[in-house]
Amino acid sequence: MKRKLRMGMVGGGQDAFIGAIHRLAANMDGLIELSCGALSIRPETAIASGKALFLPDSRIYLTFEEMIKAEAALPADERIDFVTIVTPNFAHFAPAVMALEHGFNVVIEKPMTFSLEEAKLLKQKVEETGLILCLTHTYSGYPMVKQAKAMVREGKLGKIRKVLVEYPQGWLSTLSEKEGNTQAAWRTDPKKSGKSSVMGDIGTHASHLAEYITGAKITNVCAELNTLVEGRIMDDDGAVLLKFDNGAKGVLTASQVAAGEENALKIRVYGEKGGIEWFQHDPNTLTVRWLDEPTQVLRAGSNYSNLSSFATHNCRTPGGHPEGYLEAFANIYRNFALTLGCKLDGTEPTPEMLDFPSVEDGLRGMAFIDNVVASSQSDKKWIPYVL
């Protein structure tokens, strides 16, 4: 890359949580700079947020429409290269489509859109424009998740038979959306979050991780969604039986009412020869259990000869120096930035650079939500997974 990439942000102002995470991640490798923003739907917050981030007054915008049109009118050596969208689910589609139509690449929070129909239209727009869309499924950015994927891809575990993925949280164990918690309020509002609360918010992370590591696609689901906190209008707990296109079977559970849990995402994948386990609370560790050999513990940052290039490409520190959520998030931004930089420079990105979630992952995530809801509401035991 010959220069930093210029980023514009939609949402993520002072009253938001995830915007600061995106900015930290984008800034970590020095490849990206925040150049402008429409940081809130509230004008006073948008202006205050822009000033706090030292944006020029002329590039603090009050709406995403204003930002995209104004940036597109700037000379090529001044305008942004991509738009990052960190708004609630219902406000993803419109700025993403408009950005693509004006020639800007897109980074977008998950789930990608409000509905499956929007996801299909957005995928079509990406294909029409030839631009890049990156979806921030953070957990695929961890080095040892990438190591797990490489081991499955290389056949080290043999034919994959079983996938167990769980994502328990406890932060919605009370009716906090009625107690002034703005994050809870929009996530439990069907007009803002979509068809499912728990599966849209964290179930999609679990399903993406299962497909990402195994390389297999979900073909059928049998689901139950529950609302366990009295007075809540959307689901806060659920379980899904899964069938994959490689013959493997799976179980996925997601709950935001597992009192006392923080962010306890865990996945186990079992093949004919052995299995792997990765736990988000200890992300530098990948446990490998063999059928006829002692258990292995692989650690990120170590000088093992058998770590894949995808794992080492995403390790940032020597062994024993913990890398966590921000670093995983930054790996997604770095790979996106390197890929976009290659495109701008007319060079070919490496497979390691191209390893970030795409619009196809976003479409599959929305299909997961749709199919889980349909299965939960159906009298049938199993339903086919429809895209």
C-alpha positions as CSV (number, residue, x, y, z in Angstrom):
1,M,0.0,0.0,0.0
2,K,1.3,3.5,-0.9
3,R,-0.8,5.4,1.6
4,K,-3.3,5.0,4.4
5,L,-6.9,4.1,3.4
6,R,-9.5,6.8,4.2
7,M,-12.5,5.6,6.2
8,G,-15.9,7.2,6.7
9,M,-18.1,6.0,9.6
10,V,-21.9,5.8,9.8
11,G,-23.0,5.6,13.5
12,G,-20.6,4.9,16.3
13,G,-20.8,8.3,18.1
14,Q,-20.3,9.1,21.7
15,D,-23.5,7.3,22.7
16,A,-22.5,4.0,21.0
17,F,-20.5,1.0,22.1
18,I,-19.2,-0.7,19.0
19,G,-18.0,2.5,17.1
20,A,-15.0,2.9,19.4
21,I,-14.1,-0.8,18.9
22,H,-14.1,-0.4,15.2
23,R,-12.0,2.7,15.3
24,L,-9.4,1.1,17.6
25,A,-9.3,-2.0,15.4
26,A,-9.0,0.0,12.2
27,N,-6.2,2.1,13.7
28,M,-4.1,-0.7,15.1
29,D,-1.9,-1.4,12.1
30,G,-1.6,2.2,10.8
31,L,-3.2,1.3,7.5
32,I,-6.4,3.2,7.9
33,E,-7.4,6.7,9.1
34,L,-10.8,8.1,10.0
35,S,-11.5,10.9,7.6
36,C,-15.1,11.7,8.1
37,G,-18.3,10.6,9.8
38,A,-22.0,10.7,10.2
39,L,-21.8,9.5,13.7
40,S,-25.3,9.8,15.1
41,I,-28.9,10.5,14.1
42,R,-28.9,13.2,16.7
43,P,-27.3,16.3,15.3
44,E,-25.8,17.5,18.5
45,T,-24.2,14.1,19.2
46,A,-22.9,13.8,15.6
47,I,-21.2,17.2,15.9
48,A,-19.8,16.6,19.4
49,S,-18.6,13.1,18.4
50,G,-16.8,14.4,15.3
51,K,-15.1,17.2,17.2
52,A,-14.0,14.7,19.9
53,L,-12.3,12.7,17.2
54,F,-10.7,15.8,15.7
55,L,-12.5,15.6,12.4
56,P,-12.5,18.7,10.3
57,D,-15.8,20.6,10.6
58,S,-16.4,20.2,6.9
59,R,-16.3,16.4,7.2
60,I,-18.6,16.1,10.2
61,Y,-21.9,15.1,8.6
62,L,-25.4,14.9,10.0
63,T,-26.7,12.1,7.8
64,F,-25.1,9.3,5.9
65,E,-26.8,10.6,2.7
66,E,-25.0,13.9,3.1
67,M,-21.7,12.2,3.9
68,I,-21.7,9.8,0.9
69,K,-22.8,12.5,-1.6
70,A,-20.3,15.0,-0.3
71,E,-17.4,12.5,-0.2
72,A,-18.2,11.3,-3.7
73,A,-17.9,14.8,-5.0
74,L,-14.4,15.3,-3.6
75,P,-11.2,14.8,-5.7
76,A,-10.0,11.2,-5.8
77,D,-7.0,12.0,-3.6
78,E,-9.2,13.4,-0.8
79,R,-12.4,11.3,-0.8
80,I,-12.8,8.2,1.4
81,D,-12.0,4.7,0.2
82,F,-14.6,2.9,2.2
83,V,-17.6,3.3,4.6
84,T,-17.9,1.5,7.9
85,I,-21.5,1.0,9.1
86,V,-21.9,0.5,12.9
87,T,-25.6,1.3,13.3
88,P,-28.3,-1.0,14.7
89,N,-29.5,-3.7,12.3
90,F,-32.4,-1.9,10.8
91,A,-30.1,0.9,9.6
92,H,-27.5,-1.2,7.8
93,F,-29.0,-1.7,4.3
94,A,-29.6,1.9,3.1
95,P,-26.1,3.3,3.8
96,A,-24.5,0.1,2.5
97,V,-26.3,0.3,-0.8
98,M,-25.8,4.0,-1.2
99,A,-22.1,3.7,-0.5
100,L,-21.7,0.9,-3.1
101,E,-23.6,2.9,-5.7
102,H,-21.3,5.9,-5.2
103,G,-18.1,3.7,-5.6
104,F,-17.2,3.1,-1.9
105,N,-16.3,-0.2,-0.4
106,V,-18.1,-1.2,2.7
107,V,-17.3,-2.6,6.2
108,I,-20.4,-3.5,8.1
109,E,-21.4,-4.9,11.5
110,K,-23.2,-8.2,11.8
111,P,-25.9,-9.3,11.2
112,M,-25.4,-7.8,7.7
113,T,-29.0,-6.5,7.2
114,F,-32.4,-6.4,8.8
115,S,-33.9,-9.1,6.7
116,L,-32.9,-11.9,4.3
117,E,-34.5,-10.0,1.4
118,E,-32.2,-7.0,2.1
119,A,-29.2,-9.4,2.3
120,K,-30.0,-10.8,-1.2
121,L,-30.3,-7.3,-2.7
122,L,-27.1,-6.2,-1.0
123,K,-25.2,-9.2,-2.3
124,Q,-26.5,-8.4,-5.8
125,K,-25.3,-4.8,-5.4
126,V,-21.8,-6.0,-4.4
127,E,-21.6,-8.2,-7.4
128,E,-22.9,-5.5,-9.7
129,T,-20.3,-2.9,-8.5
130,G,-17.3,-5.3,-8.1
131,L,-16.6,-3.6,-4.8
132,I,-15.6,-5.2,-1.5
133,L,-17.9,-5.8,1.5
134,C,-16.3,-7.0,4.7
135,L,-18.5,-8.3,7.6
136,T,-17.1,-8.0,11.1
137,H,-17.6,-11.5,12.4
138,T,-14.9,-10.8,15.0
139,Y,-14.2,-14.3,16.2
140,S,-13.0,-15.6,12.9
141,G,-10.1,-13.1,13.3
142,Y,-8.5,-15.0,16.2
143,P,-5.2,-16.8,15.2
144,M,-6.2,-20.1,16.8
145,V,-9.6,-20.1,15.1
146,K,-7.7,-19.8,11.8
147,Q,-5.4,-22.7,13.0
148,A,-8.5,-24.8,13.7
149,K,-9.8,-24.1,10.2
150,A,-6.5,-25.0,8.6
151,M,-6.3,-28.3,10.5
152,V,-9.8,-29.3,9.3
153,R,-9.1,-28.1,5.7
154,E,-5.9,-30.2,5.7
155,G,-7.7,-33.3,6.8
156,K,-5.8,-33.7,10.1
157,L,-9.0,-34.5,12.0
158,G,-10.3,-36.8,9.3
159,K,-13.9,-36.6,8.1
160,I,-15.8,-34.2,10.3
161,R,-18.7,-35.8,12.2
162,K,-19.8,-33.5,15.0
163,V,-19.9,-29.8,15.7
164,L,-20.9,-28.4,19.1
165,V,-21.0,-24.6,19.5
166,E,-22.4,-22.6,22.4
167,Y,-22.7,-18.9,23.1
168,P,-24.0,-18.2,26.6
169,Q,-24.2,-14.6,27.9
170,G,-26.0,-13.3,31.0
171,W,-26.4,-9.6,30.4
172,L,-30.1,-9.8,29.5
173,S,-31.1,-11.9,32.6
174,T,-33.3,-9.0,33.8
175,L,-35.6,-6.8,31.8
176,S,-32.8,-4.3,31.3
177,E,-34.4,-2.8,28.2
178,K,-37.0,-1.3,30.5
179,E,-34.3,0.0,32.9
180,G,-32.5,2.5,30.6
181,N,-30.1,0.1,28.9
182,T,-30.0,1.4,25.3
183,Q,-28.0,-1.6,24.0
184,A,-30.7,-3.9,25.4
185,A,-33.5,-1.7,24.1
186,W,-32.8,-1.9,20.4
187,R,-31.6,-5.5,20.5
188,T,-35.0,-6.6,22.0
189,D,-37.1,-4.4,19.7
190,P,-38.2,-6.3,16.6
191,K,-38.5,-3.1,14.6
192,K,-34.8,-2.5,15.1
193,S,-33.2,-5.9,15.5
194,G,-35.2,-8.1,13.1
195,K,-36.9,-11.5,13.4
196,S,-34.8,-12.8,16.3
197,S,-33.0,-11.1,19.1
198,V,-30.6,-13.8,20.5
199,M,-30.0,-15.5,17.2
200,G,-29.5,-12.2,15.3
201,D,-27.1,-10.9,18.0
202,I,-25.0,-13.9,19.0
203,G,-26.4,-17.0,17.3
204,T,-25.1,-15.7,13.9
205,H,-21.6,-15.5,15.4
206,A,-21.9,-19.2,16.5
207,S,-23.3,-20.4,13.1
208,H,-20.6,-18.4,11.2
209,L,-17.9,-19.9,13.4
210,A,-19.2,-23.4,12.8
211,E,-19.2,-23.0,9.0
212,Y,-15.9,-21.0,9.0
213,I,-13.9,-23.7,10.9
214,T,-15.4,-26.7,9.2
215,G,-15.7,-25.3,5.7
216,A,-19.1,-27.0,5.6
217,K,-22.5,-25.4,5.0
218,I,-25.6,-25.8,7.1
219,T,-28.3,-27.6,5.1
220,N,-31.1,-28.3,7.7
221,V,-32.1,-26.9,11.1
222,C,-34.4,-28.0,13.9
223,A,-34.8,-25.1,16.3
224,E,-36.5,-23.9,19.5
225,L,-36.5,-20.2,20.5
226,N,-37.5,-19.1,24.0
227,T,-38.4,-15.9,25.8
228,L,-37.4,-16.6,29.4
229,V,-37.6,-13.2,31.0
230,E,-41.1,-12.2,31.7
231,G,-42.3,-9.1,29.9
232,R,-39.7,-9.4,27.1
233,I,-41.2,-9.4,23.6
234,M,-38.4,-11.2,21.8
235,D,-36.5,-14.4,22.2
236,D,-33.5,-14.4,24.6
237,D,-32.6,-18.1,24.4
238,G,-32.5,-20.8,21.9
239,A,-31.1,-24.2,20.7
240,V,-30.7,-25.5,17.2
241,L,-29.9,-29.0,15.8
242,L,-27.9,-28.7,12.6
243,K,-27.1,-30.8,9.5
244,F,-24.2,-30.0,7.3
245,D,-23.5,-30.6,3.6
246,N,-20.6,-32.9,4.5
247,G,-22.7,-35.2,6.5
248,A,-21.7,-33.8,9.9
249,K,-24.3,-33.2,12.6
250,G,-24.3,-30.2,15.0
251,V,-25.8,-28.6,18.1
252,L,-25.9,-24.8,18.5
253,T,-27.0,-23.1,21.7
254,A,-27.3,-19.3,22.3
255,S,-28.6,-17.6,25.4
256,Q,-28.4,-14.1,26.8
257,V,-30.1,-15.1,30.1
258,A,-27.4,-17.5,31.3
259,A,-26.9,-15.6,34.5
260,G,-23.3,-15.0,35.5
261,E,-21.9,-15.7,32.1
262,E,-19.9,-13.0,30.3
263,N,-19.1,-13.9,26.7
264,A,-18.5,-17.6,26.9
265,L,-18.4,-18.6,23.2
266,K,-17.0,-22.1,22.7
267,I,-16.7,-24.5,19.8
268,R,-15.8,-28.1,19.5
269,V,-15.3,-29.9,16.2
270,Y,-14.8,-33.7,16.1
271,G,-13.6,-35.8,13.2
272,E,-12.7,-39.5,12.7
273,K,-9.1,-39.0,14.1
274,G,-9.6,-36.4,16.8
275,G,-11.2,-33.1,17.7
276,I,-10.5,-29.4,18.5
277,E,-11.8,-27.1,21.1
278,W,-11.5,-23.3,21.2
279,F,-12.9,-21.0,23.9
280,Q,-13.2,-17.3,23.6
281,H,-12.2,-16.7,27.2
282,D,-8.8,-18.3,26.5
283,P,-8.4,-17.3,22.8
284,N,-4.6,-18.0,22.5
285,T,-5.2,-21.7,23.2
286,L,-6.4,-24.4,20.8
287,T,-6.8,-27.8,22.4
288,V,-6.5,-30.8,20.1
289,R,-7.6,-34.2,21.3
290,W,-6.5,-37.3,19.3
291,L,-8.2,-40.6,19.1
292,D,-4.9,-42.6,19.7
293,E,-2.4,-39.9,20.8
294,P,-1.9,-37.6,23.8
295,T,-3.9,-34.4,23.9
296,Q,-2.1,-31.4,22.3
297,V,-2.3,-27.8,23.5
298,L,-1.4,-25.3,20.7
299,R,-0.7,-21.7,21.6
300,A,-0.7,-18.6,19.5
301,G,2.6,-16.8,19.0
302,S,4.7,-19.9,19.7
303,N,7.3,-21.2,17.3
304,Y,5.6,-24.4,16.3
305,S,6.5,-25.7,12.9
306,N,3.0,-27.0,12.4
307,L,1.1,-23.6,12.8
308,S,-0.5,-22.6,9.5
309,S,0.4,-19.5,7.6
310,F,-3.1,-18.2,8.3
311,A,-2.6,-18.5,12.0
312,T,0.9,-16.9,12.0
313,H,-0.2,-14.1,9.6
314,N,-2.7,-13.1,12.3
315,C,-0.4,-13.4,15.4
316,R,0.9,-10.0,16.6
317,T,3.0,-10.7,19.7
318,P,5.4,-13.4,20.9
319,G,4.1,-16.4,22.8
320,G,2.8,-15.7,26.3
321,H,1.5,-12.2,25.4
322,P,-2.2,-12.5,25.3
323,E,-4.1,-11.3,22.2
324,G,-7.8,-10.7,22.5
325,Y,-10.9,-9.2,21.1
326,L,-9.4,-6.0,19.8
327,E,-6.6,-7.8,18.0
328,A,-9.0,-10.2,16.4
329,F,-11.1,-7.3,15.3
330,A,-8.0,-5.6,14.0
331,N,-7.0,-8.7,12.0
332,I,-10.3,-8.4,10.1
333,Y,-9.7,-4.8,9.3
334,R,-6.0,-5.4,8.4
335,N,-6.9,-8.2,6.0
336,F,-9.6,-6.1,4.4
337,A,-7.2,-3.1,4.2
338,L,-4.5,-5.2,2.6
339,T,-6.9,-6.7,0.1
340,L,-8.3,-3.3,-0.8
341,G,-4.8,-1.8,-1.0
342,C,-3.8,-4.5,-3.5
343,K,-6.9,-3.8,-5.6
344,L,-6.0,0.0,-5.6
345,D,-2.4,-0.8,-6.5
346,G,-3.3,-3.4,-9.2
347,T,-1.6,-6.3,-7.4
348,E,-2.8,-9.7,-6.3
349,P,-3.7,-10.2,-2.6
350,T,-2.5,-13.4,-0.9
351,P,-5.0,-16.0,0.4
352,E,-4.1,-14.9,3.9
353,M,-5.2,-11.3,3.1
354,L,-8.4,-12.5,1.6
355,D,-9.4,-14.4,4.7
356,F,-12.1,-12.1,6.1
357,P,-15.9,-12.5,6.2
358,S,-17.7,-11.4,3.0
359,V,-21.1,-10.6,1.7
360,E,-21.7,-14.3,1.2
361,D,-21.2,-14.9,4.9
362,G,-23.6,-12.0,5.6
363,L,-26.2,-13.7,3.4
364,R,-25.8,-17.0,5.1
365,G,-26.1,-15.3,8.5
366,M,-29.4,-13.8,7.6
367,A,-30.6,-17.1,6.2
368,F,-29.6,-18.7,9.5
369,I,-31.9,-16.3,11.4
370,D,-34.8,-16.8,9.0
371,N,-34.6,-20.6,9.0
372,V,-34.2,-20.8,12.8
373,V,-37.3,-18.7,13.3
374,A,-39.2,-20.7,10.7
375,S,-38.2,-24.0,12.3
376,S,-39.1,-22.7,15.8
377,Q,-42.6,-21.7,14.6
378,S,-43.1,-24.9,12.5
379,D,-44.8,-28.2,13.6
380,K,-42.2,-30.1,11.6
381,K,-39.2,-31.6,13.2
382,W,-36.7,-30.5,10.5
383,I,-36.9,-27.9,7.8
384,P,-34.5,-27.4,4.8
385,Y,-32.1,-24.5,5.0
386,V,-33.3,-22.0,2.4
387,L,-31.3,-19.2,1.0
